[in-house]
Each structure stands twice: as structure tokens, then as C-alpha cells.
Amino acid sequence: MKSIFKFNKLFVSLAIASSASLTLAPVAAQAGVTGNIGMVSNYVFRGIEQKNSASVSAGLDYEADSGIYVGTWVGDVDNNEGDSGLEYDFYAGWAGEVEGVSLGLGGTYYGYTEASFDSPYKELNLSLGLAGFTLGYDKGVYESTTDIDYSHVYLSYEINDFSATYAVLDGDLDTKDDAVSYLDLGYSTELSKGLDGSVNYIYSMPEDSANDPSPYLIFGISKSFDIM
């Protein structure tokens, strides 16, 4: 994440079902351990640039038949001050489905090998999905000199290989001048078995008028593989 909140990943969500007639089923089609490696032309997370050149990453994930998952992800980062290092993330949670509605509840920890790059982040991740739409809410704490609350709210839609996301990242729940909104339009396709290519156009709009909007065109490639 770097400077005012960056990073990645899980759509997670919470819903309370009061009817005993609702059926609860995991989203995961098959339990197991998988790995992944990838590279993007530059690393932008939640509308904020983490690295302005190619960034490589690797991850490891476990999913159970119950819908419980746990995983880790590592990627290289840098900033304009010359600080660089590795971002390492740990996440866990549950993803399932109730009467055709996908739900998720989880948590994520973002850490860095170089404290000069950024301080850790801790998040609660919630999401709710239906008919290709996903509504998500991430509530986090940035462990700087003083703990700072932040929120990330997004609405995304996926159809076939295309996706669109609009989101607002508010770096401090008590103020609005550091909020960032962004639009992310993406396309991904399978190049061969387990090998995927992607392209994303991200338009980031800081609420602070001192910063101009930033467009990014990002190309990516990733390889996933079964371990167990």
C-alpha cells in the first residue's frame, strides 16, 4: 500500500440470514492448494501507484470444501523517494452462497520488508454478489505513528472476460480531503491452460484538487498451478 493506502485483493462479504429455509453452500468448486506467479507492467492498487515499473508477484492459496480459505501473496514495490522492498499479505476468510447470492467475510494483513516504504495495514473485508454485480466494503487500520482508520467501498460488474469497478478509498473516516475515487475497466483471457493475460485501464481521481487525475494502462500475465 504505500503512503496513503494501497493494496489488494479479496472481495469478502457478510450477510445475516434469518430464515432457516435458506441453503448455505460454499463457492469453492474444489478443495485444494494452488500457487500462482505473475507480472504486471506497473503495480496500481485501489487507484494508487505502488510501483511505476514492472512488478512481479507470487502467491499460495488453500480452499476447503466448506468455503474457508487462507492464503499469502508477495510482490515487489517502490516509491518516488527511492525506497523499495517487498509487500507481503496474509488473508483468510469464508466465501459461500445463499439462495444464489454470493457472500464473503474475511481479513487481510498487509506488511512490508522495508519500514521506510510503508507501515502495516489490517482490514476486515466484506462483500455481497448477485447476477454479476459485487458490492464490497473494506474497513481497515493503518498502523502509522498513530493508527488511522480508512474505508474502501466498491461496486463491480463482471460479464464473460470483461469487468468494471468503481470505488472510493477514504484514507481517514473523519475527513474527506484525502479520498480517492477510481474507475477500473479490465479484460482478461486464458492464453493457455493455467496461463492468463490481462489489460486494465484505471482512472484515478484524488479529491484533493492539488493532485491531478491519473490514468494507467496496465498489462499483466499470470500462471496458476495446482499443488495438492
C-alpha positions as CSV (number, residue, x, y, z in Angstrom):
1,M,0.0,0.0,0.0
2,K,2.4,2.9,0.3
3,S,1.8,6.3,1.5
4,I,-2.0,6.8,1.5
5,F,-3.3,3.3,1.4
6,K,-2.8,0.9,-1.4
7,F,-3.4,-2.6,-2.0
8,N,-5.2,-5.5,-2.9
9,K,-7.3,-8.4,-3.2
10,L,-10.2,-10.0,-1.6
11,F,-13.8,-9.5,-2.3
12,V,-15.3,-10.5,1.0
13,S,-18.7,-10.1,2.5
14,L,-21.1,-10.6,5.3
15,A,-24.9,-11.2,5.2
16,I,-27.2,-12.3,8.1
17,A,-29.8,-14.8,7.1
18,S,-32.8,-15.1,9.5
19,S,-34.7,-17.7,7.6
20,A,-34.0,-21.3,8.5
21,S,-35.1,-22.3,5.0
22,L,-32.1,-20.7,3.3
23,T,-29.5,-23.1,2.0
24,L,-25.8,-22.3,2.6
25,A,-23.2,-23.6,0.2
26,P,-19.5,-22.9,-0.4
27,V,-18.5,-21.0,-3.5
28,A,-15.3,-23.0,-4.0
29,A,-15.9,-25.8,-6.5
30,Q,-12.9,-27.9,-5.4
31,A,-10.8,-28.0,-2.3
32,G,-7.0,-27.9,-2.6
33,V,-3.8,-25.9,-2.5
34,T,-2.9,-23.7,-5.5
35,G,0.1,-21.5,-6.3
36,N,0.4,-18.5,-8.7
37,I,3.1,-16.3,-10.2
38,G,2.6,-13.1,-12.2
39,M,3.9,-9.9,-13.5
40,V,2.2,-6.5,-14.3
41,S,3.6,-3.6,-16.3
42,N,3.2,-1.4,-13.2
43,Y,1.5,-2.0,-9.9
44,V,-1.5,0.1,-9.1
45,F,-3.8,-0.8,-6.2
46,R,-7.1,1.0,-5.4
47,G,-6.2,3.8,-7.7
48,I,-2.7,4.4,-6.1
49,E,0.5,3.5,-7.8
50,Q,2.7,1.1,-5.8
51,K,5.4,0.7,-8.5
52,N,5.8,2.7,-11.7
53,S,7.6,-0.2,-13.5
54,A,7.2,-3.9,-13.9
55,S,6.3,-5.7,-10.7
56,V,6.5,-9.5,-10.1
57,S,4.5,-11.4,-7.6
58,A,3.8,-14.9,-6.2
59,G,1.0,-16.4,-4.1
60,L,-0.2,-19.5,-2.3
61,D,-3.8,-20.3,-1.5
62,Y,-5.8,-23.1,0.2
63,E,-9.5,-23.5,-0.2
64,A,-11.6,-26.1,1.8
65,D,-14.9,-27.7,0.7
66,S,-16.6,-25.7,3.4
67,G,-15.7,-22.4,1.7
68,I,-13.0,-21.5,4.2
69,Y,-9.8,-20.1,2.6
70,V,-6.4,-18.9,3.7
71,G,-3.5,-17.6,1.6
72,T,-0.5,-15.4,1.2
73,W,0.8,-13.1,-1.6
74,V,4.2,-11.3,-2.1
75,G,5.0,-8.6,-4.6
76,D,7.8,-6.0,-5.1
77,V,7.1,-2.3,-4.5
78,D,8.9,1.1,-4.6
79,N,8.1,4.8,-4.4
80,N,9.3,8.2,-5.6
81,E,11.7,8.6,-2.6
82,G,13.8,5.6,-3.7
83,D,12.5,3.2,-1.1
84,S,11.8,-0.3,-2.3
85,G,11.1,-3.7,-0.8
86,L,8.5,-6.5,-0.8
87,E,4.9,-6.3,0.1
88,Y,3.7,-9.5,1.8
89,D,0.0,-10.1,2.5
90,F,-1.8,-12.7,4.6
91,Y,-5.5,-13.3,4.3
92,A,-8.2,-15.7,5.4
93,G,-12.0,-16.0,5.5
94,W,-15.0,-17.7,4.2
95,A,-16.9,-17.5,0.9
96,G,-20.2,-19.1,0.2
97,E,-23.7,-18.7,-1.4
98,V,-27.2,-18.3,0.0
99,E,-30.1,-18.7,-2.5
100,G,-27.9,-17.6,-5.4
101,V,-26.4,-14.7,-3.5
102,S,-22.6,-14.9,-3.0
103,L,-21.3,-13.8,0.4
104,G,-17.8,-13.4,1.9
105,L,-16.3,-12.5,5.2
106,G,-12.5,-12.2,5.7
107,G,-9.5,-10.4,6.9
108,T,-6.3,-9.2,5.3
109,Y,-2.9,-8.1,6.7
110,Y,-0.5,-6.1,4.5
111,G,3.1,-5.9,5.6
112,Y,6.4,-4.6,4.1
113,T,10.0,-5.8,4.4
114,E,11.2,-2.1,4.5
115,A,9.5,0.0,7.1
116,S,10.7,3.1,5.2
117,F,8.3,2.2,2.4
118,D,5.2,1.9,4.4
119,S,3.6,0.8,7.7
120,P,1.3,-2.3,8.0
121,Y,-2.4,-2.3,7.3
122,K,-5.1,-4.5,8.8
123,E,-8.5,-4.9,7.2
124,L,-11.9,-6.5,7.6
125,N,-13.3,-7.4,4.1
126,L,-16.9,-7.9,3.3
127,S,-18.8,-8.5,0.0
128,L,-22.1,-9.4,-1.4
129,G,-22.6,-10.6,-5.0
130,L,-25.6,-11.2,-7.3
131,A,-26.1,-11.5,-11.1
132,G,-22.5,-10.5,-11.9
133,F,-22.5,-7.5,-9.5
134,T,-20.4,-7.3,-6.4
135,L,-20.8,-4.8,-3.6
136,G,-17.8,-4.7,-1.2
137,Y,-16.7,-2.8,1.9
138,D,-13.3,-2.9,3.4
139,K,-12.7,-1.4,6.8
140,G,-9.0,-1.0,7.9
141,V,-6.5,0.4,10.2
142,Y,-3.2,2.0,9.0
143,E,-0.5,1.4,11.7
144,S,1.5,4.6,11.3
145,T,2.8,6.8,14.1
146,T,-0.9,6.9,15.2
147,D,-3.5,4.4,14.0
148,I,-5.6,5.8,11.2
149,D,-9.0,4.3,10.2
150,Y,-9.8,4.1,6.5
151,S,-12.6,2.6,4.3
152,H,-12.8,1.3,0.8
153,V,-16.2,0.8,-0.9
154,Y,-16.6,-0.6,-4.4
155,L,-19.2,-1.8,-6.9
156,S,-18.0,-4.1,-9.6
157,Y,-19.6,-6.0,-12.5
158,E,-18.2,-8.9,-14.5
159,I,-19.5,-10.4,-17.7
160,N,-17.6,-13.0,-19.6
161,D,-13.9,-11.8,-19.7
162,F,-14.8,-8.1,-19.0
163,S,-15.0,-6.3,-15.7
164,A,-15.7,-2.8,-14.4
165,T,-15.2,-1.4,-10.9
166,Y,-16.0,2.0,-9.4
167,A,-14.7,2.6,-5.9
168,V,-13.9,5.2,-3.3
169,L,-10.9,4.9,-0.9
170,D,-11.2,7.3,2.0
171,G,-7.9,7.4,3.9
172,D,-9.4,8.9,7.1
173,L,-13.0,8.3,8.1
174,D,-13.1,11.7,9.8
175,T,-12.1,13.8,6.8
176,K,-12.8,13.8,3.0
177,D,-9.9,15.7,1.5
178,D,-7.7,12.7,1.1
179,A,-10.3,10.4,-0.5
180,V,-9.5,8.8,-3.9
181,S,-12.1,7.5,-6.3
182,Y,-11.2,5.4,-9.3
183,L,-12.7,3.5,-12.3
184,D,-11.1,0.2,-13.3
185,L,-12.0,-1.3,-16.7
186,G,-10.5,-4.7,-17.3
187,Y,-10.3,-7.6,-19.8
188,S,-8.7,-11.0,-19.1
189,T,-8.4,-14.1,-21.1
190,E,-6.8,-17.6,-20.9
191,L,-3.8,-17.7,-23.2
192,S,-3.2,-21.4,-22.5
193,K,-4.1,-23.8,-19.7
194,G,-3.3,-22.1,-16.4
195,L,-1.8,-19.0,-18.2
196,D,-3.8,-15.8,-18.2
197,G,-3.3,-12.4,-19.8
198,S,-5.0,-9.2,-18.8
199,V,-5.2,-5.5,-19.6
200,N,-6.7,-2.8,-17.3
201,Y,-7.4,0.9,-17.7
202,I,-7.5,2.6,-14.4
203,Y,-8.5,6.3,-14.0
204,S,-7.8,7.6,-10.5
205,M,-9.4,10.8,-9.2
206,P,-8.0,12.3,-6.0
207,E,-10.4,14.5,-4.2
208,D,-7.6,16.9,-3.2
209,S,-7.6,19.4,-6.1
210,A,-3.8,19.8,-5.7
211,N,-3.4,16.4,-7.4
212,D,-4.4,15.8,-11.0
213,P,-6.3,12.7,-12.1
214,S,-4.0,9.8,-13.1
215,P,-4.7,7.4,-15.9
216,Y,-2.9,4.0,-16.0
217,L,-2.9,1.3,-18.7
218,I,-1.6,-1.9,-17.2
219,F,-0.7,-5.2,-18.9
220,G,-0.4,-8.4,-16.9
221,I,0.3,-12.1,-17.2
222,S,-0.1,-14.8,-14.6
223,K,0.3,-18.6,-14.2
224,S,-1.6,-20.7,-11.7
225,F,-1.0,-24.3,-10.8
226,D,-2.3,-27.0,-8.5
227,I,-0.1,-28.1,-5.7
228,M,-2.3,-30.5,-3.7
